[in-house]
Amino acid sequence: MERAIVIGAGFGGLSLALRLQAAGFQTTVLEALDQPGGRAYQKEIDGYRFDMGPTVITVPHFIEELFALRRGQPALDEPDFPESILGPDVRVREGNSGGEATQKYCEIVPILPFYRIYFDDGTWFDYDGDPESTRRQIEAINPKDLEGYERFHKDAKSIFERGFLQLGYTCFTDVWSMLKVVPDLLKLDAVRSLFSFTSRYFESDKLRQVFSFESLLVGGNPLRVPAIYAMIHFVEKTWGIHYVMGGTGALVDGFARKLDELGGTLRCSTPVAKINIDDGRGGRASRFGPKRVTGVTLEDGSVLDAELVCSNADYGHTYMKLIEPSLRWWNSDFKVKSMRWSMSLMVIYFGFRKTETPLDLKHHNIILGPRYEALLTEIFDKKVLPDDFSQYLHVPTLTDPTMAPEGHHAAYTLIPVPHNGSGIDWEIQGPKLKAAVYEMLDEQGYIPGLRERLTVEHVITPDYFQGTLRSHLGNAFGVEPRLTQSAYFRPHNRSEDIKGLYMVGASAQPGAGTPSVMMSAKMTARVIAQDYEVRTDGALLSLEYQPSESTDSSPLSPAARVAST
C-alpha cells in the first residue's frame, strides 16, 4: 500500500487521514502538540475542560459520513447531498443529533437558540432558524424590514443552493474552472461584499449585523467577504447548530479512535521540521525541475519516508518553513507574504462559581460593541487595537455541566483582534484587554460579580497562534476569505510546485470553519484518488503518481472507475 503522511491532527488533517486510510493508503498523522485537535485542542485546568477552538458544530451528516467509513469504502463518489438530508424536516431540534455511526463515538445534541445576539443598547435577538420567531423579532426591531427579510431569505437560499449544494466540493484547479461559475455568481449578486449585500434588504443597523456577523466565525470580514457567504445563514437554518457532549475535544477523540480502528497511526508530540523533496534521480531538485516528495524530517532529526505528504498546517508555515525557497516557484515567499491573512483572536478561558441566580445567557452569545463597520475596519485593515470590542461568549456548562466541577461554570470569551502584522505587544496589551473584558461582563450584568467569582483562567493571544500553532503572523483562520482569495485564488489543495504534496484545512479550498475543513478533506482526498488511481472499492491501481489531466471535480478519473485489478 502507498504510505501517506498527514502533517497536523486538526479537523482537516484527521478527516483527510480517515478518508485516505479508507481508500487504501497506509496513513500516519504527525501532530506537534501533545494531543490531537490543532486549533480544536481541549485544555483541562483543575477539573475544568475548555475547548480552545471551534465550538459551533454544523452539518452533522458530514461527521456521520466520516464515522461510517470502512476500509475499501472511501465514500468519494457518493452523492454529496442526498434527498435524505435536504428535506424540510431534516434539522434535529431535540434529542441526539448524531447518526447511527456517530453515536458509537460521541453524543451530539442540538442547541437552541443558535445564538443570542446582544446589541450595545442591551436588547437582543435570538436567532434559532425558526421562520416565525425570526419574523416576530424582526417586526419588533423594524416592521419595514419584514419585506426585506423575505427577499433576503429567497436570495440567500439561491446562493446556498448554487454555492454550497452544487459547488461545495468543486476544486478550482485552474482559471477556467472558476470562470465557468462567475456568470452564475454575478447573477446571484454573490460577489459584492456580504455587508453590502445584506444592507440591500435591511434598513436597521441591528438586522444588518444579525445577518452578516457569521462570516467572522470563519475569519472573514463582513465588509470584505463575498456575499456567497450568505450561505452560512442557510447552512445553519437547514441543519442547525449542535454541541458535542464533552466538548469539541470529544469529537476529536472520536476521530482519533476511528483512525486507529481503520489501521491508521497518530503520533503526537512529533513536530515536522522539513518536507523532503527530490528530483527522482537522487539529486537536489531545482526550482523549475521535476520534484516530488519523499517524506518528512522530524525536529528530532529522524526521517519518515512517504509516497505522498498532506499538510493540515498553516499555508504560510507549510511553504515558508517546511520547504526550501529554491524548490518553490508558484508558492514563493513573495506570494505567501503578499496574501491577506485573517484576523487573530484573544481568547479568555475562565471558570467561575455559580450563584443562586441562574445565568441569563445562552450557550452561544454574540455581544456586539457600540461600533460595527468602524471596528471591523480597524481590526482587518488598519490593524490597530480598538478601545472598544465585540466578543463571542461561549458557556458550554449551560448544556453540559460535566465541563466544570460541580457548582461551577466553564466559559470562554473570544475577541477578534489584528494579527501580529500589527506589531502589537501582547504582553502589555493582553492584560489590559482582559481586564476590560472582565469589567464589561461584570458591570454590564452579563455575569454579575464575575471578578469575585473567578476560580481559574487561561488566556491566549495572537502569540499563541504564531508560536504554538505555527500560524503565519499569528492568524487564526488562515488566508482571509476575500473575493480575490477565494476559489481558484485560494491556495490549492494539490501543490503546483511538488508532486505528491497536498494541502487540506482552513488555508486550502474551500476555506475555514468546521464544515468547510471537512469538505476540504473530501476535496483533497478526491484529488489524491485521481492522481493515484484509486478504485471505488479503495484498491490502489498504481503505486506511481499519475497526475490527472482532467480539471473537473469528479472524485475519480474515468480510468479508475472502470479499471480492474
N, C-alpha and C positions, 0 to 999 in steps of 0.2 A: 504493500500500500504506500501511497505518497505520504510523506511526512510534512505536516503543516505546523507552523508556529504562529501563534497569535500573541502580539505584544499588548498587554493590558487586559485586565479582567473586569472592565466596566460592563454596562448593559450591552453595548455594541460588541465587545470582544467575546463575552460569554455567549451571546446569541449566535454570532458567527461560528464560534467553536462548536456549538451544538449542531449546527447545520452541516459543517464540514465533516464532523465525526459521523453523522448520519449518512453523509454522501460517500463515505468510504475512505476519507483521509484520516490517517492517524495523527491526531491533533494534540498539541501541547500549548497551554496558555501560560504565559510568563507575566507575573504581576510583581511590581516593585514594592507594593505595600505588604503588610503582614497578613492581610486577609483580602478576599476579593471584593469588588464593588467599585473601585475607582472613585468617581465623584459620588457614587452611591454607598460609600463606606459608612458603616454603622459604628459609632463610638459608645462605649459604656463607661460611665463615671458613677461610682458609689451607688449602684443599683438603678441608675437611670440609663435608658438607651436613647441615643439621638441618631436619627438618620441625618447624615451630614450633607446629603444632596437631594435628589429628586424625591418628592413626596406625593405628587399628583399622578395617579395611575389612570390611564385611559385605555380604551380599546382592549378589553380583556381577552378577546379572541386571538390577538397577536400572541399573548402569553400562552394561551391554550395550545396554539399550534406548535410552539416550542416544546412544551411539556409532552406533547403527543408524538414527537419524532421517534423514529425507530431506525436501527441500522438497516441500510438499504432502502429507506423511505425518507429521502431528504425533503420532500414536500416543496419542491422548487417549481413544479409545473401545475400545481393545483390552482383552481380559481382563487384569486386573492380575496374577493368579496362575494361569496355565495349568497343566495337569497336568504338563507337561514340566519344571516347576521345583518340583514338590511331591512327587515320588515318594520312595521310601525310600532311593534311592541317588544323590540329586542333589548331595550335598556332595562337592566335589573335595578329595581328600586328598593328591594329589601331582601334579606337572607344572604345567600352566598353568591357572589358574582362569578366565581371561577367555574370553568367547565369540569368535566369528569376527570381529565388528565391533571389539570391544575390542582384539584382538591387532594391529590396524592402528595403534593409537595408543599402547599401553603393554602391559607384561607384568605380570600379576597372578599371584601364587603363594600357595598355602595355607600357613598357619602352624600347627604342632602342637608342643606343646600350645597351646591358645588363650591360656592364661595359666598361669604358675606363681604360686600364691598362697602367700606366706610368712607364717607366724604368728610371733608375738613370741617363742615358745619355740624357734624355729629349725627347726621342722618345716614341711612344705609340702604343698600339694595341687595336682596338675597337672590342670587342667580341660581336657579335649580333646573333650568331647561324645560320647565312646565309652561306651555304657551299661555294659559290663563293667568297664572301667577305673574309671569313676565309682563303681560299686558296690563294687569292691575297696578303693578308698581310703576310702569311707565306712565300710566294715566295720572298717578299721584304726583309724579315729578313734573310732567308737562303733557297735558292731554293732546296738544298739537302733534306730538311725536308718535302717537299711536299709528297714524297712517304711514309715517316714515318707517316705523318698525316693520310693518307688513311688507314694504318694498325691500327693506334691508334683508329680512328673512328670506324672501324669494330670491334675491340676487346672491346672497351668501350661500344658499342651497345650491344654486347653479355652479358657483365656484367650487364648492365641496364635491359635487358630482364629477366635475371635469378635473379639478386639481388633485383631489385625493383618491376618488374611486377609480378614475380612468388613468391618471398619470402618476399615481402614488409610487409605483415601482419602476418608473421609467429611469433608466440610467443614461444620462445625457453625456455620451462619449465623444460627440463631435458637434460642430456648429449646426449642421443640417438637422440633427435630431431635435435641437432646440427651436430652430426656425420653423419647423413644421407645426409647432403648437402656439407660436406667437399670435397668429390671427385669432385663435380662439380666446387667448388671454386678453387681447385687445378688445374683442367683442364683449367680454365679461367685465371689462374695466378693471382687470385684476392686476394691472401693472402700476397704477398710481399708488401712493402711499396708503397704508391701512387707515391712518387717522384721517386723511383727506377723503378717502372712500366713505368712512363712517360718518364724517361730517356732512356728507350729501343728504343723509337721511334723518339726522337728529339736530334739532336746534339747541337742546340742552347740553351744556358742557358736561354735566354729570353722565348723561347717557352716551355721549361721545367717548368718555373714559371707560364706561362699563363695557362697551362693545369694541374696545381697541386694546385694553391693557394686557390681554392674554399673550400677545407676542413677547412681552417682557419675560415670560416664564421659559422662553426658549432663546433668550439673549437678543431679541430683536427690538429695535427702537420703533414704536408705533408710528413715529414721524418719518421713518425711512423704509421699513419693510414693505414689500409689495402687498397689495390688497388680497393676493391669493391666500394670505394668512387669515383672512376672514373665515377660512375653512375650519379653523380651530373651534370657532363657535359651534359649528355643526358637528364636528367630531365629538365634542363634549355632549351636545344635545342628543346625538344619536345613541351613543354608548355609555354616557355618564362619566362621573368621576368616582374613583374607587380607592380603597386603602387596603394594604396587606397587613393583616393582624401580625403583630410582632415587628412591624415597621418594614420599610423597603428592604432592609437587610435580610429579612426572612425570604423575600423573593430572590435576592442574590444567592442566598444559601440553597434555595431550591434549584436554581440553575446550576450551581456547582455540583450538587448531588446528582442531577440529571446527567451532567457531563461525565461524571465518574461511572454512572451506570452504563453509558454508551461506550465506555472504554477510553475516554479522553483523559488527559492529565492536566492538572492545575498545580503550578508551582508558585507559591507566594514568596515574598522577600527575595525575589530574583530579578533585580533590575537589569535591563539590557543597556550595554554601553555602545554597541555598534551593530548595524545591519551589514553582514558580509556580502560582498558583491564581486563577481568575477566575469571575465570575458569568455569563459568556456574553454579557454586554452591554458589556464593556469597562470596567466599573467594579469597584471593590473589593467583594468578596463580604462578607456579614455572617456571623455565627456560625451562624444558622439558615436563611439563604437558600440558594438553589441554588448549588452550587460544583462546579467541575471543574478538573482540572489542565490547564495549558497548556505545561508543560515544566519546565526547571530553570535556575537561575542558578548558574554555577560560581564558585569562590572567586576566580578572576581577573576576574570581572565579566561574562564572556560569557554569553549566553543561548542555550539549545538548546530549540527547540520540540518538542513531542511530543503525541500523542493520548492516550497513557497512560504512567504512571510506576509502576515497581515497585521497592520498596525492599527490598534484602537487608541493609540496615544495621540496627543495633540498634533495637528498637522505641522505646525511650526517646529515642534520638538522632533518629530519624525524625520523631517528632511534636513533641518539645520544642525541637529545634534547627533543623529544616528547615521547619517550618510555624508561622506566627504563631498565638498562642493565640486571637486573635479569630476565627479560621477553624475552630476545633475545638470540639465540644461532647462527643461520645462519648469521644474520646481527649484529654480535657482534661489539663492538667498535674497536677491533683489526682488523677485516676485513675491516670495513669502513675506518679506518685511513690508512691501508696499500694500498688502491687503489690509482691509479694515477689520479689526478684531472686536469681538463682542465686549460689552462692559464686564466688569468684575462684580464681586459681591463682598460685603462684610456680613457675616452671619454670627449671631449671638445665640449659643445654645445654653439654656438655663433650666434649672429645676427650682420649684418653689412649693411652699406648704399650702395646702388647701385651707379654706376657712369655712365657716358655717354657711356663708353666702356663696352659692354656685357662681361660676364664671359666666358672665353674659357675653360669651364668644361662641364661634362655631369652630369646626375642625380646621377649615381654611379661611383665613381672614386677610383681605387686602385693605390696608389702611393708607388712603391717599392723602398726601400733604396738600398744602394750600395752592401749590402750582403743579401744572402738568406738563404743558409744552415747554416752558422755560426750564423746568427741572431736567427733562429729557435732553434738551439741547446742551445743558451744562455737563451732564454726565457723559453723553456719547460724543459730542462734537468739540466742546471747549475743554473737556477732560479736567474739570475743576471740581472740588468737593463742595457742594452747595451747603448753605446754612440750614436749609430745611431738607426733608427727606420723605419718601414714601416707603412702605415696607409690606412684606408678606409675613404674617404671623401664623405659625403652624402649631396647633395644640392637639397632638395625637391622643393624649390621655382622655380627651372627651369621648373618644371612640374606643380606645384600648388602654385601660388602666394599668396593664402589665408593663407599660413603658416607663413606669416610675414606681418607687417604693409606695407602699400603702399610705394614703393620706397626703400624697404629693402629686403635682403635675410636672410633666416634661414638656418643654416647648422650644421652638426656635423662632427667631425673627430675622428676616433676610432683607438687607438694604442694598439696592443697586448703587454701585459706585464706579468711578472710572477705573480702567485697568492701569497697570503700572507704567504705561507710557506717559502717564500724568506726572510722574516724579513725586507723587505724594509720599511723605514719610509716615508709614502706618504705625510705627512705634510711638509717634507723637499724636497723630490724628485718630488712631483707632480708639484709645481710651476716652478721648473727648466725645467721639460719636457714640460710643457705648453708653456713656453717662447720659447723653442727651436722649437716647432711645429709652433707657430705663425711666428717666424723668417723665418723658411723654406718656409712656404706657401706664405709669403710676398716676400721675396727676390728672390726666385726661380720663381716667376711670376705666381703661381697658382691663388692667389688672390692678385694682386698688391695693395699696400697701405693698407693691411688688418688692421694693428695695429692702423692706424689713423681712419679707417672706423668702427671699432668695436662700437657696441651700448650696447649689453648685452652679458653675458657669464655665463655659469654654468659648473662645472667640477665634474666628478665622477671618483673615483679610486677603486682599489680592496676593500678599506674600505667600500664603498657603498654596494658592493655586499655582503660583510660579515655582515655588520651591518643592513642596511635597508632591503636587500633581504634575509638575514639569510642563506647565502650560505657558506658552509664549506670552510674555508681558503680563502674566497672571490673569489672562482672560478666563471667564467662567463657562463659556458656551462655544468656544471655537471661533471660526470665521463668522463675522457678523452677517446675518441674513438680509442683505440689501439686494435690490434688483440686479445690480452689477456683480453680485457674488452669489447668484442663485443659478440653479440648473447647470448648464454647461460651464458657467463661470465659477462654479464652486469646485473645490478640489475634487478630483475624480477618484472613483473607487478602485480603478485599475491604474497603476503608475504608468505614465508616459515615458519615464526615464529607464525603468529597470523591469525586465521580465520577471514574473513571479512575485512581484511586490504589489500589495493591495492596501487600501485604506478602508476603515469602517468606523462608524460612530458619528459624534456630533460635528466633527470637522469635515466629514465627507458628505456626499449626497445621500438623502435629501436635506439633512440638517439636524439640529439639536432637538431635545425633548425625548422622553421615554418611548413613545410610539415611533418617532422618526428614526431613532437609532436601531430599533428592532427592524424597521423597514430597511434601513441601510444594510443590516446584516444579511437580509434576504437578497437585496440587490447585489451585494458583493459576492455572495455565495453563487448567484446565478452567473455572474461574470466568470468566476473561477470554474464553474461547471462547463461553460462554453470553452474556456481555454484548455481545460484538461480532459474534455470529452467524458463527462460523467453521464452514465445512463440514468434513466428514471428510477431504476431499482438500486442506485447507489454504487453500481460496479464501475470501476475505472477502466476505460477502454485503452488508455495510453499512459505510459509513465513519462511522457515527454510533454513539455509545454507546447500546445498547439493554438496560437493566438487566433481567435475567431476573426474572420474577415467581415462578418456581418456587424452592422452598427445598430441593429434593432435590439429591443429589450426583452426578447423571448428568453425563457430560462435556460433552454438547452439548444445547442446547434442542431440543425436538421440531421446531420450525420449521426450525432449522438442519440437522437430519438429513434432511429431505425436500425442502427448498427447492432450486430450481435457479437458475442464473445468469440 
